[in-house]
Amino acid sequence: MTSFQQARIDLGAQLRQLREAAHLSGKELAERLRWQASKVSRLENARQTATEDDVVVWAQAVRAPSEITDDLIRQAIALLERHDDWKQRHRSGLAALQEDIRDLEARTKLFRVFEPGIVVGLLQTSEYARHVFRKVKRLYSAADQIDAAVRVRMQRQEILYDRTRTFRFVVSESALRTRLAPADVMRGQLDRLLAVSTLPNVDFGVIPFGAELPSAPINGFWIYNEALVGVATMTKDLVLRDPDDIAFYVRAFDDYAKVAEFDESGRDVIISVLHDIRKQTPH
């Protein structure tokens, strides 16, 4: 067991002790916090990493003393600082990682996402996601929870239909052409993008091959409200909260959006890719 996982177990045990001392069941605490009941169990049993916000509201709900609350917050912050290591995260399991992401998304009203080489997770079909998770499992020796991870990723997508949230996605044409799955799966994925791009709270842009890029698209990134940016690399998930970093990525996103094709023009690029895949597929 890694020191990271042990620290997460220790924090979960302390949270459980506080809940039990307050004579609350997991279901009662979840109702008080307006969480899914399963989240309490995941945090207590170290299947999910508690955020600073999670610890604060938990402590308030169980009326924990301020000195205990402060200590738990320090532990949560320390865990999150180590949580960006992909080796640590994937050892916890693919499904747990998806749950962490879903909780962050639940707190977000404005999503701005740039992806240069893969279809955005919130827009993936179940079969495309399954092929992606298989590759992740092989590369990172992740815990084998592919079915559960796909299920949570599909559940995450329900947020797309919440009209109180706004989604702005920009992807490169190469993200649509990169074969992370067989041709029939790629066709289904592209059909899915055509449908999602018509949602009233979704702006979906594609940067065509012919466009001049404002900068080299080295990594994808997610901007959550104005609060933080997630930047994925092969071995680290960087979580940036500094206002200067956030402002930098907002400018980068706007630059990419300026050269992307949206609405019908964007769908024309998707249809072109779909047509090419059909031509290349043996009958």
N, C-alpha and C positions, 0 to 999 in steps of 0.2 A: 504494500500500500504506500502511495506517495504521501509526502508531508502535506501537500495541497489537499488531498482527499481526507486525511486525518483532521486537518483544520476545519474542513467543511462538516465532518461528522461531529466534531466538538461543538461547533456553533449550533448545529441542528439539535444536539442534545440539550444545550442551554435554552434554546427557544422552547423545546418541549417542556422542560422543567418549569419555565415561567407560565406556560399555558396551564399545566396541571395544577400549579400553585394557585392559579386564578379560578380553578374549578370549572374550566371550559373544555368541552370536547373539541376535537378538530373541526367538526361541522359547525359548531357554535361560533368558534373563532373566525372561520371562513365567512360565515354569514355577517358577522360584525364588521369584517374588513371588506365585504363585498368581493371576495375572491371565489374562485372555483374551489370546491372542497378538497380536491386532489392537491392543490398547491401547498396547503399546510403539511400534508403528509410528505410531499416531495422535499420541502425544506427541512423538516425534522429528520428525515431519513437520508439526508445528504444526496438526494438524487437531483437537486437543483441548487444553484448558488444563490444565497440570499443577498439582495442588494441593500445598500444603505437605506433606501426608502422602505423596503420590506421590514427591516429591523426596527425602524422608527415607528411605523404604524403598529407593528406587532407589540412593541413595548408599551405604546400608548393604550392599546386595547386591553392589555393585562395589568396595567397600572404598575409597571416595573419602576423601581427607584432610579433616579437620574444617573447615579454612578454606575449601575448595572447597564443601563441603556447606553451610556457613553462607551463602556467597554465593548459592548456588542457591536456598536457602530464602528469602532476601530478594527475589530475583527473582520467585519464585512468589507470595509474599505481595503484591508490588507488582502483579503481573498480575491476581490475584484482586480486588484493590481496584478495578481498572479494568474487570474482567470483567462488572460489574453493568450496564454500559451496553448497552442493547438494540441500539443501532446497531452497536457493535463485535461483539456476540455473533452477530447475524444475518448480518453480513457473512461470518462464518466458515462459515455454512451451517446449515440447519435440522437436518441429521443430526448434525453435530458438537455442536450444542446438546443434542440428545437423549442423546448419549453422555455428556456432562458430567453430566446429570441422573441417568443410569443408575448412574454410578459413585458418586454421592452416596447414592442409594437402596441400593446394595449394602452400604453401611456403616451402614444404619439398621435398627433392630429395632422401634421404635415410631414410627408415622406418625400425625400428627394434621393433618387438612387441612380448611380451610374455603374454600368457593368460592361466591360469590354470583351469578355470571352465566354460568358455563360448566361443562360436565361435566368432572370431574377427569380429567387426562390418563391416569392409570393405569387408568381405567375406560372409556375411549373405544373405540368400535368403529373398525375401520380406515377405514370410509367417513366417519364423523363426523370422525375425525382428519384425513382428506384434505381435507375442506372447511375445517377450521380452519387447516391449514397453507397452503392457497391464500390465505386471507384474510391470514394473517401475511406471506406472501411479498409480496402486493400492498402492504400497509401499510408494511413495513419494507424493501422492496426486497431481501429475503433471497436468498441463493444458491439456485438452483432445484434442490433436492434433495428434492422432496416424496416420491417413492417411497421413497427411503432413510430419510427421517425417519419415515414411517409404519411402515416395517419395524422400525426401532429402537424406536419407541413400542410396537409390539406385542410385541417381545421383552422390553421392560421389564415388561410385565404378568405375565410368568412368576413374578415375585416374589410375586404375590398368593397363590400356592399353596404358599408356604413357611410351614409351620405354626409356625416359630420366630419369625415376625414378626407384629405386630399392627397393623391398620389401622383408624383411626377417621376416617370421612369425614362431614362435615356440609355439605350444600348447601341453598341456598334453592330454593323451588318455582320461582322465576323462572329459575333455571339450567336447569331441566328444560323450561321453556316457551320459552326464547329460541331463535329459529330461526337457528341457525348452519349449518343444512343443510336440504335438502328434507324434506318430510313423511315419505317412506318411510324415509329415513335416520334421522330422529328416532325413528320407531317402533322401528327396529332397535336404536337406542341405548337406549331405555327398556327394551326387553326384556332387553338386556344388564345394565342396572342391577338388574332384578328377579332375575336369576340370581346376580350377584355378591353381592347383599345377603344371600344364604343361606350364603355361605362362613363356616365357623366362626371364622376369625380376622379377619373383616371386620365392623365396625359401620358401617352406612350409615344416616345420618339425614337427613331432609328437613324443613326449616322451612316449614310451610304458610303460605299467604298470610294466613290468619286469626290467626297467632301474633303476639303483641307482641314486638318485637325488643328485646334488651338494649342495642343500640347500632346506629348506622348502618353497614350492610355496605358499606364503601367499597371495600375491596380483599380479594382472596383471600390466604390465607397457608398455608404448609406448615411444620410443626414436625417436625424430624428429631431423634429421641431427645430429649435435653435439651441438644443441642449447638449447634443453630443454627435460625434461622427464615428462610425465604425469603418475601419479600413482593413481589408483582408489581404494578408500575404500568405505565402506557402506555409510558414511556420508560426506566424503570429496573427492574432486579431487585435489590431490596435484600437483602443477606445479613447478618443480624444475629446476632452471637455474644455480645454482652454479656448476662450473666446476668439483669440487670433487664429487658432487652428480651424475653428468652425467657420469663421469668415473666409478663410483661404479656400476651404472646400466648397462653400456656397458660390464663390466666384468661379471656381473651376467647373462646378455643375452648370452654372449659367453660360459659361463659354461653350461647353459641349452642347447644351440645349440650343444655342444659336445656330449650330451647323447641322442639327438633326431635323429630320422630316417628321411632322406630326400629322394626325388626322388622316385624310385620304391619301396624302403623299406618303405618309409612313406606312399605311397599309399596302400601298403599291409596292414598296420595297419588300414587305413580308411576302406578298403574293409572288413577286419575282423569285425570291428564294425558294418558296414552295414549288414553283414551276420547275426550277432547276433540279430540285431533289427528285421530283417525279420523273424528269427526263433521265436522271442518272440511275434510277432504280430498275433493275431487270424485271421484266414481266414474266 
